[in-house]
Amino acid sequence: MQGINRSQHEHLKSQLIKLEENLKVEQACPMNGNDVELLNELENIRSKRLQLQALHIEYLKKLADIELHIANYKSFYNNVSINFVSGRIRKLNKVERER
């Protein structure tokens, strides 16, 4: 599984913004009288852009949660490995050598 490519995300977001701006210009200076279609298309593009941004924000939050979880795991792992297991293994090895 790969993470989200930030540059690809930003590129797509900028393309959607460009489409929005182009439709806003067309709406201001219509070449044909089809304002309803322009409004629907504009709303569709805006909706896609906002959903893309919301999903990216959610992804970044989850990524931060995973980073915190990994840090907690590493800390606990090191604590158990160094402070719990290693001392007991040394004692076990000492007992086995004495036998």
N, C-alpha and C positions, 0 to 999 in steps of 0.2 A: 504494500500500500504506500502510495506517495502522498506527500503533503501538497497543499494547494500552492501553485506557482504564483507568487505575488505579481511578477511582471505580466504574466498572462491575464491575471485578474484585473490589474490596472488598465491593460490594453483594451480588454473587452468593455470595462466600465467607461473608458474614454470614447470608445466607438458608440456606445449607447447614448452618451451625452451628446456626441456629435449628431446622431440621428435626431435626438430631441430638439436640438438647436435648429437643425435644418427644417424640421416640421414646424417649429415656431415661426420661422421666417416665412415658410409657405403659407401659414395661417394668417400672418400679418399682410401678406401680398398674394392672395390666392389667384392662381392662374385659371382655376376652374371653380365652380360654385359648390364644391363638395366638402363643405366645412365639417359635416358629421363624420365622414370617413377620416378626415385629418385629426379630428378630436379623438376618435376611437384609436387610431394608430398612435397618436401621441400618448394617450393614457396607457396603451399596451406597452409601449417602450419604457415609459416612466415606471410602470409596475414591475417590469422585468429588471430594470436597473435597481430599484429599491429592494426587490427580493434578493438579487445578487449581493448587494451590500449587506443586507441583514444576515444572509447565510455566511458571508465572510466574517462578519463580526462574531457570530456564534462560533464559527470555526476557531477564531483567535482566542475566544474565552475558553473553549474546550482544550485548546492547545496549552494554555496557561495552567489549566487544571491538571493536565497530564504531566506537565513539567513539575508542578508541585508534588504530584503523586510519586514521580520518579525520584525526586529529591528526598521525600520522606522514606521511600523504600531503601534508597542507598544508605541513608543515615541509620535506619533500623538494621539493615543488613550488616553494615560495618560494626555497629554496636554489638550485635549478636555474635558475629564472627570473632571480633577481637576480645570483647569482655566476657563472653559466655562460653563459647565453644573452645577457643584456644587453651584456656586454663584447664578445662576439663580433659581435653585431649592430652595435654602434658601430663596430668595426673594419671590418666589411663595408660599412657606409654610407660610411665615410671613404674606402675604396678606390674605391667607385663614384663618389663625388664627384670624386676625382682623375682619373678617366678622361675 
